[in-house]
């Protein structure tokens, strides 16, 4: 393997190689380090991290460390030469690859990362709205539970609960649907309901 191929492999983000090797592992950013539970040894508290400045990885728990090539070899049980060969092929930087193919690869990877980031944003948005909706449902049930006499029907809390609880229950049920489209529609419906309630109080 030529030094230029090795250098080009190492120029890729250590996070990119980690995501390739361990796509289900969640990374938590703290400063210039990305932390995760070590993929090599079992642990509950993250001691494994990627140093994005140095483009290296390390684990305080099992004392492994290295660069992108070492990480790939560790993940797939390969020696350095085998890891370099496979990574060069995957990254499109073999001796035979042209500048056009490398550019096409980088464009494709950038799109994948952008799509992944967008999907994560949508997932976070749905989760936030879902939790707010369910909290609202609990709050409405709490006010409904305070109705004991006819006089309670003149208090604003119980009246508001009776007027809105069925609607919020319906939206809350939509968040349980497995379809992403249904969940996104639930977000839109719940945010519209919130906006309407806010306008009424102005």
Residue frames as a rotation matrix with the C-alpha (Angstrom) as fourth column:
UNK 1
0.575 0.818 0.000 0.00
0.818 -0.575 0.000 0.00
0.000 0.000 -1.000 0.00
UNK 2
-0.222 -0.654 0.723 1.32
0.579 -0.685 -0.442 3.48
0.784 0.321 0.531 -0.84
UNK 3
-0.737 -0.133 -0.663 1.73
0.647 -0.421 -0.636 6.12
-0.195 -0.897 0.396 1.83
UNK 4
-0.909 0.415 0.036 -0.62
-0.369 -0.842 0.393 8.39
0.194 0.344 0.919 -0.12
UNK 5
-0.162 0.878 -0.450 -3.49
-0.010 0.455 0.891 5.89
0.987 0.148 -0.065 0.23
UNK 6
-0.204 0.019 -0.979 -2.84
0.918 0.350 -0.184 5.50
0.339 -0.936 -0.089 3.96
UNK 7
-0.929 -0.201 -0.312 -2.67
0.305 -0.893 -0.332 9.27
-0.212 -0.404 0.890 4.40
UNK 8
-0.691 0.721 0.048 -5.92
-0.450 -0.481 0.752 9.76
0.566 0.499 0.657 2.52
UNK 9
-0.032 0.655 -0.755 -7.67
0.483 0.671 0.562 7.12
0.875 -0.347 -0.338 4.65
UNK 10
-0.353 -0.202 -0.914 -6.47
0.935 -0.099 -0.339 8.87
-0.022 -0.974 0.224 7.80
UNK 11
-0.991 0.015 0.134 -7.69
0.003 -0.991 0.133 12.20
0.135 0.132 0.982 6.44
UNK 12
-0.185 0.979 -0.081 -11.26
0.058 0.093 0.994 10.94
0.981 0.179 -0.074 6.79
UNK 13
-0.037 0.274 0.961 -13.10
-0.878 -0.468 0.099 11.74
0.477 -0.840 0.258 10.00
UNK 14
-0.952 -0.305 -0.030 -12.69
-0.237 0.794 -0.560 9.17
0.195 -0.526 -0.828 12.77
UNK 15
-0.408 0.885 0.224 -16.43
-0.487 -0.003 -0.873 9.57
-0.772 -0.465 0.433 13.35
UNK 16
0.210 0.455 -0.865 -17.15
-0.977 0.129 -0.169 8.51
0.035 0.881 0.472 9.78
UNK 17
-0.464 -0.465 -0.754 -15.21
-0.456 0.855 -0.246 5.28
0.760 0.229 -0.609 10.31
UNK 18
-0.944 0.175 0.281 -16.82
-0.209 0.341 -0.916 4.71
-0.257 -0.923 -0.286 13.72
UNK 19
-0.061 0.987 -0.146 -20.30
-0.774 -0.139 -0.618 5.11
-0.630 0.075 0.773 12.21
UNK 20
0.082 -0.001 -0.997 -19.32
-0.860 0.506 -0.071 2.61
0.504 0.863 0.041 9.52
UNK 21
-0.722 -0.496 -0.482 -18.08
-0.205 0.819 -0.536 0.08
0.661 -0.288 -0.693 12.07
UNK 22
-0.781 0.415 -0.467 -20.66
0.612 0.359 -0.705 0.60
-0.125 -0.836 -0.534 14.82
UNK 23
-0.696 0.496 0.519 -23.77
0.092 -0.656 0.749 2.23
0.712 0.569 0.411 13.30
UNK 24
0.307 0.906 -0.291 -26.00
0.437 0.138 0.889 1.44
0.845 -0.400 -0.354 16.30
UNK 25
-0.179 -0.456 -0.872 -23.73
0.984 -0.084 -0.158 3.08
-0.001 -0.886 0.464 18.88
UNK 26
0.791 0.516 0.330 -24.83
0.493 -0.856 0.156 6.47
0.363 0.039 -0.931 20.13
UNK 27
-0.347 -0.938 0.022 -22.19
0.818 -0.314 -0.482 9.19
0.459 -0.149 0.876 20.51
UNK 28
0.767 0.521 -0.374 -22.44
0.641 -0.650 0.409 12.02
-0.030 -0.554 -0.832 23.04
UNK 29
0.166 -0.733 0.660 -20.45
0.506 -0.511 -0.695 15.18
0.847 0.449 0.286 22.37
UNK 30
0.841 -0.073 -0.536 -18.47
0.451 -0.453 0.769 16.82
-0.299 -0.889 -0.348 25.16
UNK 31
0.260 -0.747 -0.612 -16.16
-0.363 -0.663 0.655 19.50
-0.895 0.052 -0.443 23.85
UNK 32
0.039 -0.322 -0.946 -14.01
-0.999 -0.001 -0.040 18.10
0.012 0.947 -0.322 21.04
UNK 33
-0.934 -0.339 0.111 -14.62
-0.347 0.936 -0.054 14.51
-0.086 -0.089 -0.992 22.14
UNK 34
0.050 0.936 -0.348 -17.45
-0.847 0.224 0.482 12.14
0.529 0.271 0.804 21.22
UNK 35
-0.699 -0.320 0.639 -18.15
-0.684 0.560 -0.468 9.60
-0.208 -0.764 -0.610 23.97
UNK 36
0.254 0.765 -0.592 -19.84
-0.749 0.543 0.379 6.19
0.612 0.347 0.711 23.78
UNK 37
0.599 -0.071 0.798 -20.04
-0.521 0.722 0.456 2.92
-0.608 -0.689 0.395 25.67
UNK 38
-0.391 -0.895 -0.212 -17.05
-0.764 0.187 0.618 0.95
-0.514 0.404 -0.757 24.47
UNK 39
0.511 0.606 -0.610 -17.94
-0.851 0.455 -0.261 -1.37
0.120 0.652 0.748 21.57
UNK 40
-0.189 -0.702 -0.687 -15.19
-0.474 0.678 -0.562 -3.79
0.860 0.219 -0.460 22.65
UNK 41
-0.862 -0.107 -0.495 -15.93
0.345 0.591 -0.729 -4.41
0.371 -0.799 -0.472 26.34
UNK 42
0.101 0.992 -0.079 -19.25
0.681 -0.011 0.732 -4.34
0.725 -0.128 -0.677 28.21
UNK 43
-0.856 -0.312 -0.413 -19.88
0.516 -0.567 -0.642 -1.21
-0.033 -0.763 0.646 30.25
UNK 44
0.202 0.975 -0.087 -22.75
0.978 -0.206 -0.037 0.99
-0.055 -0.078 -0.995 31.41
UNK 45
0.673 -0.068 -0.736 -20.83
0.119 -0.973 0.198 4.28
-0.730 -0.221 -0.647 31.76
UNK 46
0.933 -0.282 0.225 -19.13
0.227 -0.027 -0.974 5.53
0.280 0.959 0.039 28.57
UNK 47
0.513 -0.837 -0.189 -15.34
0.028 -0.204 0.978 5.37
-0.858 -0.507 -0.082 28.78
UNK 48
-0.189 -0.489 0.852 -14.67
0.886 0.290 0.363 5.19
-0.424 0.823 0.378 25.03
UNK 49
0.509 0.387 -0.769 -14.21
0.087 -0.912 -0.401 8.39
-0.856 0.137 -0.498 23.05
UNK 50
0.329 -0.380 0.865 -13.30
0.935 -0.002 -0.356 9.79
0.137 0.925 0.355 19.66
UNK 51
-0.004 -0.407 -0.913 -10.98
0.374 -0.847 0.377 12.78
-0.927 -0.340 0.156 19.68
UNK 52
0.740 0.429 0.519 -12.11
0.612 -0.109 -0.783 14.75
-0.279 0.897 -0.343 16.63
UNK 53
0.785 -0.526 -0.328 -9.12
-0.545 -0.837 0.040 17.11
-0.295 0.148 -0.944 16.80
UNK 54
-0.241 -0.944 0.224 -6.50
-0.733 0.329 0.595 14.38
-0.636 -0.020 -0.772 16.78
UNK 55
0.301 0.474 -0.827 -8.68
-0.894 0.443 -0.071 12.01
0.332 0.761 0.557 14.71
UNK 56
-0.745 -0.557 -0.367 -7.97
-0.323 0.783 -0.532 9.21
0.583 -0.278 -0.763 17.19
UNK 57
0.502 0.864 -0.040 -9.95
-0.374 0.258 0.891 6.92
0.780 -0.432 0.453 19.48
UNK 58
-0.714 -0.701 0.009 -9.25
-0.307 0.301 -0.903 5.66
0.630 -0.647 -0.429 22.99
UNK 59
0.483 0.834 -0.268 -10.93
-0.047 0.331 0.943 3.77
0.875 -0.442 0.199 25.83
UNK 60
-0.136 -0.491 0.860 -10.14
-0.888 -0.326 -0.326 4.35
0.440 -0.808 -0.392 29.50
UNK 61
0.584 0.509 0.632 -11.71
-0.765 0.606 0.218 1.02
-0.272 -0.611 0.743 30.39
UNK 62
0.857 -0.231 0.461 -9.89
0.280 0.959 -0.041 -1.50
-0.432 0.164 0.887 28.19
UNK 63
0.221 -0.869 -0.443 -7.01
-0.141 -0.478 0.867 0.79
-0.965 -0.129 -0.228 27.12
UNK 64
0.081 -0.160 0.984 -7.44
0.939 0.344 -0.021 0.38
-0.336 0.925 0.178 23.38
UNK 65
0.360 0.034 -0.932 -6.45
-0.093 -0.993 -0.072 3.33
-0.928 0.112 -0.355 21.19
UNK 66
-0.455 -0.590 0.667 -5.47
0.645 0.297 0.704 4.21
-0.614 0.750 0.246 17.65
UNK 67
-0.739 0.156 -0.656 -6.51
-0.475 -0.811 0.342 5.85
-0.478 0.564 0.673 14.40
UNK 68
0.193 0.905 -0.379 -9.20
-0.928 0.043 -0.370 5.13
-0.319 0.424 0.848 11.80
UNK 69
-0.020 -0.278 -0.960 -7.31
-0.672 0.715 -0.193 2.15
0.741 0.641 -0.201 10.39
UNK 70
-0.938 -0.345 -0.014 -6.83
-0.200 0.575 -0.793 0.61
0.282 -0.742 -0.609 13.82
UNK 71
-0.475 0.839 0.265 -10.50
-0.638 -0.121 -0.760 1.17
-0.605 -0.531 0.593 14.63
UNK 72
0.332 0.593 -0.733 -11.67
-0.937 0.297 -0.183 -0.55
0.109 0.748 0.655 11.43
UNK 73
-0.342 -0.557 -0.757 -9.30
-0.430 0.809 -0.401 -3.46
0.836 0.188 -0.516 11.97
UNK 74
-0.945 0.016 0.327 -10.47
-0.312 0.259 -0.914 -3.83
-0.100 -0.966 -0.240 15.56
UNK 75
-0.143 0.990 0.022 -14.12
-0.846 -0.111 -0.522 -3.86
-0.514 -0.093 0.853 14.51
UNK 76
0.695 0.471 -0.544 -13.70
-0.715 0.536 -0.448 -6.54
0.080 0.700 0.710 11.85
UNK 77
0.685 -0.455 0.570 -10.80
-0.061 0.743 0.666 -8.56
-0.726 -0.491 0.481 13.24
UNK 78
0.878 -0.372 0.302 -8.31
0.367 0.116 -0.923 -7.48
0.308 0.921 0.239 10.56
UNK 79
0.015 -0.915 -0.403 -4.63
0.866 -0.189 0.463 -6.68
-0.500 -0.356 0.790 10.61
UNK 80
-0.035 -0.040 -0.999 -3.53
-0.029 -0.999 0.041 -3.23
-0.999 0.030 0.033 9.44
UNK 81
-0.908 -0.358 -0.217 -2.84
-0.223 -0.026 0.975 -4.26
-0.355 0.933 -0.056 5.85
UNK 82
-0.640 0.740 0.208 -6.23
0.758 0.563 0.329 -5.93
0.126 0.368 -0.921 5.50
UNK 83
0.132 0.696 -0.706 -7.95
0.724 -0.554 -0.410 -2.94
-0.677 -0.457 -0.577 7.10
UNK 84
-0.391 -0.367 -0.844 -6.20
-0.245 -0.842 0.480 -0.54
-0.887 0.395 0.240 4.71
UNK 85
-0.991 0.001 0.133 -7.17
0.123 0.383 0.916 -2.64
-0.050 0.924 -0.379 1.69
UNK 86
-0.308 0.951 0.011 -10.83
0.950 0.307 0.049 -2.77
0.043 0.026 -0.999 2.66
UNK 87
0.169 0.355 -0.919 -11.04
0.500 -0.835 -0.231 0.88
-0.849 -0.421 -0.319 3.68
UNK 88
-0.709 -0.484 -0.512 -9.35
-0.206 -0.552 0.808 2.01
-0.674 0.679 0.292 0.46
UNK 89
-0.865 0.442 0.235 -11.93
0.444 0.458 0.770 0.05
0.233 0.771 -0.592 -1.51
UNK 90
-0.015 0.918 -0.397 -14.85
0.985 -0.054 -0.161 1.33
-0.170 -0.394 -0.903 0.59
UNK 91
0.172 0.020 -0.985 -13.68
0.295 -0.955 0.032 4.94
-0.940 -0.296 -0.170 0.46
UNK 92
0.879 0.209 0.430 -12.97
0.451 -0.067 -0.890 4.79
-0.157 0.976 -0.153 -3.27
UNK 93
0.710 -0.682 -0.174 -9.28
-0.669 -0.731 0.133 5.70
-0.219 0.022 -0.976 -2.91
UNK 94
0.569 -0.534 0.625 -7.56
0.424 0.842 0.334 2.69
-0.705 0.075 0.705 -4.43
UNK 95
-0.467 -0.855 -0.227 -4.71
0.174 -0.340 0.924 3.24
-0.867 0.392 0.308 -6.89
UNK 96
-0.713 0.203 0.672 -7.08
0.701 0.208 0.682 2.77
-0.002 0.957 -0.290 -9.78
UNK 97
0.280 0.921 -0.270 -9.65
0.896 -0.351 -0.271 5.27
-0.344 -0.166 -0.924 -8.58
UNK 98
-0.293 -0.319 0.901 -9.84
0.730 -0.684 -0.004 8.57
0.617 0.656 0.434 -10.40
UNK 99
-0.991 -0.061 -0.117 -10.31
0.120 -0.785 -0.608 12.04
-0.055 -0.617 0.785 -8.94
UNK 100
-0.483 0.875 -0.023 -13.85
-0.640 -0.335 0.691 11.98
0.598 0.348 0.722 -10.35
UNK 101
0.090 0.515 -0.852 -14.74
0.244 0.818 0.520 8.77
0.966 -0.255 -0.052 -8.50
UNK 102
-0.624 -0.367 -0.690 -13.29
0.751 -0.035 -0.659 10.16
0.217 -0.930 0.297 -5.28
UNK 103
-0.940 0.321 0.115 -15.31
-0.332 -0.939 -0.089 13.34
0.080 -0.122 0.989 -5.69
UNK 104
-0.165 0.920 -0.355 -18.44
-0.440 0.253 0.862 11.28
0.883 0.298 0.363 -6.38
UNK 105
-0.152 0.051 -0.987 -17.81
0.680 0.731 -0.067 9.28
0.718 -0.681 -0.146 -3.22
UNK 106
-0.901 -0.244 -0.358 -17.37
0.432 -0.583 -0.688 12.42
-0.041 -0.775 0.631 -1.10
UNK 107
-0.700 0.709 0.082 -20.57
-0.610 -0.653 0.449 13.86
0.372 0.264 0.890 -2.55
UNK 108
0.017 0.703 -0.711 -22.44
-0.039 0.711 0.702 10.64
0.999 0.015 0.039 -1.78
UNK 109
-0.388 -0.235 -0.891 -21.10
0.817 0.359 -0.450 10.55
0.426 -0.903 0.052 1.78
UNK 110
-1.000 0.025 0.018 -21.99
-0.030 -0.919 -0.393 14.19
0.007 -0.393 0.919 2.36
UNK 111
-0.328 0.940 -0.094 -25.57
-0.626 -0.142 0.766 13.47
0.707 0.310 0.636 1.24
UNK 112
0.015 0.303 -0.953 -25.76
0.422 0.862 0.280 10.44
0.906 -0.406 -0.115 3.56
UNK 113
-0.718 -0.348 -0.603 -24.57
0.687 -0.214 -0.695 12.51
0.113 -0.913 0.393 6.50
UNK 114
-0.889 0.438 0.133 -27.01
-0.431 -0.899 0.078 15.31
0.154 0.012 0.988 5.66
UNK 115
-0.074 0.891 -0.448 -29.88
-0.349 0.398 0.849 12.80
0.934 0.218 0.281 5.39
UNK 116
-0.178 -0.070 -0.982 -28.88
0.725 0.665 -0.179 11.22
0.666 -0.743 -0.068 8.71
UNK 117
-0.953 -0.208 -0.221 -28.75
0.303 -0.713 -0.632 14.62
-0.026 -0.669 0.743 10.39
UNK 118
-0.611 0.789 0.068 -32.18
-0.650 -0.548 0.526 15.53
0.453 0.277 0.847 9.00
UNK 119
0.049 0.621 -0.783 -33.67
0.067 0.780 0.623 12.21
0.997 -0.083 -0.003 10.16
UNK 120
-0.512 -0.309 -0.801 -32.24
0.792 0.192 -0.580 12.79
0.333 -0.931 0.147 13.63
UNK 121
-0.982 0.175 0.074 -33.76
-0.188 -0.947 -0.260 16.29
0.024 -0.269 0.963 13.76
UNK 122
-0.232 0.948 -0.217 -37.16
-0.587 0.041 0.808 14.91
0.775 0.315 0.548 12.74
UNK 123
-0.040 0.160 -0.986 -36.87
0.505 0.855 0.118 12.16
0.862 -0.494 -0.115 15.35
UNK 124
-0.823 -0.323 -0.467 -36.02
0.564 -0.377 -0.734 14.69
0.061 -0.868 0.493 18.06
UNK 125
-0.810 0.568 0.147 -38.91
-0.528 -0.815 0.240 16.93
0.257 0.117 0.959 16.98
UNK 126
0.014 0.832 -0.554 -41.40
-0.249 0.540 0.804 14.03
0.968 0.127 0.215 17.15
UNK 127
-0.269 -0.192 -0.944 -40.09
0.747 0.578 -0.330 12.91
0.608 -0.794 -0.012 20.54
UNK 128
-0.986 -0.140 -0.096 -40.38
0.169 -0.782 -0.600 16.43
0.009 -0.608 0.794 22.01
UNK 129
-0.513 0.857 0.036 -43.94
-0.733 -0.460 0.501 16.91
0.446 0.231 0.865 20.75
UNK 130
-0.016 0.494 -0.870 -44.95
0.083 0.867 0.491 13.41
0.996 -0.064 -0.055 21.90
UNK 131
-0.567 -0.279 -0.775 -43.75
0.758 0.191 -0.623 14.00
0.322 -0.941 0.103 25.46
UNK 132
-0.972 0.236 0.023 -45.45
-0.231 -0.923 -0.307 17.41
-0.051 -0.303 0.952 25.59
UNK 133
-0.290 0.911 -0.293 -48.70
-0.588 0.072 0.806 15.89
0.755 0.406 0.515 24.33
UNK 134
-0.012 0.257 -0.966 -48.66
0.466 0.857 0.222 13.11
0.885 -0.447 -0.130 26.90
UNK 135
-0.850 -0.288 -0.441 -47.82
0.525 -0.384 -0.760 15.60
0.050 -0.877 0.478 29.67
UNK 136
-0.775 0.624 0.097 -50.79
-0.592 -0.772 0.233 17.69
0.221 0.124 0.968 28.55
UNK 137
-0.053 0.764 -0.643 -53.01
-0.202 0.623 0.756 14.61
0.978 0.169 0.121 28.65
UNK 138
-0.349 -0.143 -0.926 -51.94
0.787 0.491 -0.373 13.85
0.508 -0.859 -0.059 32.24
UNK 139
-0.992 -0.051 -0.119 -52.54
0.104 -0.862 -0.496 17.48
-0.077 -0.504 0.860 33.21
UNK 140
-0.483 0.874 -0.062 -56.06
-0.666 -0.321 0.673 17.40
0.568 0.366 0.737 31.73
UNK 141
0.031 0.468 -0.883 -56.88
0.275 0.845 0.458 14.16
0.961 -0.257 -0.102 33.57
UNK 142
-0.744 -0.346 -0.572 -55.67
0.638 -0.112 -0.762 15.76
0.199 -0.932 0.304 36.78
UNK 143
-0.890 0.455 0.036 -58.17
-0.454 -0.875 -0.166 18.62
-0.044 -0.164 0.985 36.38
UNK 144
-0.186 0.851 -0.492 -60.90
-0.473 0.361 0.804 16.20
0.861 0.382 0.335 35.34
UNK 145
-0.273 -0.001 -0.962 -60.29
0.578 0.799 -0.165 14.32
0.769 -0.601 -0.218 38.57
UNK 146
-0.976 -0.100 -0.191 -61.07
0.214 -0.581 -0.785 17.43
-0.032 -0.808 0.589 40.62
UNK 147
-0.487 0.870 0.071 -64.71
-0.598 -0.391 0.699 17.45
0.636 0.299 0.711 39.49
UNK 148
-0.944 0.158 -0.290 -66.84
0.315 0.693 -0.648 16.38
0.098 -0.704 -0.704 42.48
UNK 149
-0.194 0.908 -0.372 -69.86
0.546 -0.215 -0.809 18.71
-0.815 -0.360 -0.454 42.50
UNK 150
0.495 0.487 0.720 -71.80
0.869 -0.260 -0.421 20.79
-0.018 0.833 -0.552 39.99
UNK 151
0.886 -0.187 -0.424 -69.92
-0.066 -0.957 0.283 23.88
-0.459 -0.223 -0.860 41.17
UNK 152
-0.038 -0.977 0.208 -66.71
0.166 0.200 0.966 22.38
-0.985 0.071 0.154 39.79
UNK 153
0.080 0.135 0.988 -68.12
0.970 0.218 -0.109 22.78
-0.230 0.967 -0.114 36.28
UNK 154
0.950 0.261 0.173 -67.77
0.292 -0.938 -0.187 26.55
0.114 0.228 -0.967 36.70
UNK 155
0.447 -0.872 -0.200 -64.04
-0.117 -0.279 0.953 26.41
-0.887 -0.402 -0.226 37.38
UNK 156
0.527 -0.217 -0.821 -61.82
-0.832 -0.327 -0.448 27.09
-0.172 0.920 -0.353 34.32
UNK 157
-0.527 -0.838 0.139 -59.48
-0.799 0.545 0.256 24.10
-0.290 0.024 -0.957 34.86
UNK 158
-0.474 0.404 0.783 -62.12
0.142 0.912 -0.385 21.35
-0.869 -0.071 -0.489 34.79
UNK 159
0.624 0.734 -0.269 -64.02
-0.122 -0.249 -0.961 23.07
-0.772 0.632 -0.066 31.96
UNK 160
0.219 -0.647 -0.730 -60.86
-0.962 -0.268 -0.052 23.29
-0.162 0.714 -0.681 29.86
UNK 161
-0.719 -0.510 0.472 -60.10
-0.485 0.855 0.185 19.61
-0.498 -0.096 -0.862 30.57
UNK 162
-0.064 0.792 0.607 -63.56
0.252 0.601 -0.759 18.46
-0.966 0.104 -0.238 29.51
UNK 163
0.720 0.367 -0.589 -63.40
-0.377 -0.505 -0.776 20.54
-0.583 0.781 -0.225 26.34
UNK 164
0.351 -0.715 -0.605 -59.98
-0.929 -0.185 -0.321 19.25
0.118 0.675 -0.729 25.22
UNK 165
-0.109 -0.514 0.851 -59.27
-0.671 0.670 0.319 15.84
-0.733 -0.536 -0.418 26.72
UNK 166
0.607 0.387 0.694 -60.80
0.189 0.778 -0.600 13.81
-0.772 0.495 0.399 23.89
UNK 167
0.949 -0.273 -0.156 -58.82
-0.256 -0.382 -0.888 15.78
0.182 0.883 -0.433 21.30
UNK 168
0.145 -0.956 0.253 -55.53
-0.988 -0.152 -0.008 15.36
0.046 -0.249 -0.967 23.15
UNK 169
0.118 -0.023 0.993 -56.20
-0.348 0.935 0.063 11.64
-0.930 -0.353 0.103 23.70
UNK 170
0.904 0.292 0.312 -56.70
0.183 0.395 -0.900 11.22
-0.386 0.871 0.304 19.96
UNK 171
0.684 -0.722 -0.104 -53.45
-0.587 -0.460 -0.666 13.04
0.433 0.517 -0.738 19.15
UNK 172
0.024 -0.686 0.728 -51.62
-0.926 0.259 0.274 11.05
-0.377 -0.680 -0.629 21.83
UNK 173
0.476 0.228 0.849 -52.79
-0.024 0.969 -0.246 7.80
-0.879 0.097 0.467 20.25
UNK 174
0.990 -0.118 -0.082 -51.42
-0.090 -0.065 -0.994 8.91
0.112 0.991 -0.075 16.88
UNK 175
0.285 -0.944 0.166 -47.94
-0.947 -0.304 -0.107 9.18
0.151 -0.126 -0.980 18.43
UNK 176
0.020 -0.220 0.975 -48.16
-0.511 0.837 0.199 5.43
-0.860 -0.502 -0.095 19.16
UNK 177
0.935 0.353 0.034 -48.61
-0.132 0.436 -0.890 4.61
-0.329 0.828 0.455 15.48
UNK 178
0.229 -0.897 0.378 -45.59
0.513 0.441 0.736 2.97
-0.827 0.025 0.561 13.84
UNK 179
0.396 -0.028 0.918 -45.98
0.900 -0.187 -0.394 5.04
0.182 0.982 -0.049 10.67
UNK 180
-0.595 -0.685 -0.420 -43.61
0.733 -0.677 0.067 8.06
-0.331 -0.268 0.905 10.56
UNK 181
-0.715 0.378 0.588 -46.16
0.247 -0.650 0.718 9.90
0.654 0.659 0.372 8.43
UNK 182
0.372 0.899 -0.232 -48.84
0.516 0.008 0.857 9.51
0.772 -0.438 -0.461 11.10
UNK 183
0.192 -0.384 -0.903 -46.46
0.955 -0.140 0.263 10.65
-0.227 -0.913 0.340 13.82
UNK 184
-0.852 -0.508 0.129 -45.46
0.523 -0.809 0.268 13.73
-0.032 0.296 0.955 11.82
UNK 185
-0.299 0.836 0.460 -49.12
0.201 -0.416 0.887 14.56
0.933 0.358 -0.044 11.30
UNK 186
0.484 0.436 -0.758 -49.60
0.800 0.131 0.586 14.22
0.355 -0.890 -0.286 15.05
UNK 187
-0.445 -0.724 -0.527 -46.82
0.834 -0.549 0.050 16.77
-0.326 -0.418 0.848 15.60
UNK 188
-0.858 0.142 0.494 -48.52
0.213 -0.776 0.593 19.22
0.468 0.614 0.636 13.22
UNK 189
0.110 0.994 -0.029 -51.94
0.343 -0.011 0.939 18.71
0.933 -0.113 -0.342 14.84
UNK 190
0.348 -0.022 -0.937 -50.61
0.937 0.046 0.346 19.09
0.035 -0.999 0.036 18.37
UNK 191
-0.710 -0.661 -0.241 -48.63
0.658 -0.745 0.105 22.24
-0.249 -0.084 0.965 17.54
UNK 192
-0.602 0.588 0.540 -51.73
0.131 -0.595 0.793 23.75
0.788 0.548 0.281 15.91
UNK 193
0.426 0.766 -0.481 -53.73
0.608 0.151 0.779 22.96
0.670 -0.624 -0.402 19.04
UNK 194
-0.056 -0.549 -0.834 -51.06
0.957 -0.268 0.112 24.62
-0.285 -0.792 0.540 21.20
UNK 195
-0.903 -0.321 0.286 -50.98
0.412 -0.840 0.354 27.68
0.127 0.438 0.890 18.94
UNK 196
-0.174 0.934 0.314 -54.77
0.241 -0.268 0.933 28.00
0.955 0.238 -0.178 19.07
UNK 197
0.493 0.345 -0.799 -54.77
0.823 0.112 0.557 27.82
0.282 -0.932 -0.229 22.86
UNK 198
-0.440 -0.748 -0.497 -52.04
0.831 -0.549 0.089 30.46
-0.340 -0.374 0.863 23.08
UNK 199
-0.804 0.194 0.562 -53.98
0.244 -0.754 0.610 32.80
0.542 0.628 0.559 20.79
UNK 200
0.218 0.966 -0.136 -57.07
0.499 0.010 0.867 32.44
0.839 -0.257 -0.480 23.01
UNK 201
0.364 -0.131 -0.922 -55.11
0.923 -0.082 0.376 33.66
-0.125 -0.988 0.091 26.02
UNK 202
-0.715 -0.671 0.196 -53.76
0.697 -0.708 0.117 36.79
0.060 0.220 0.974 24.29
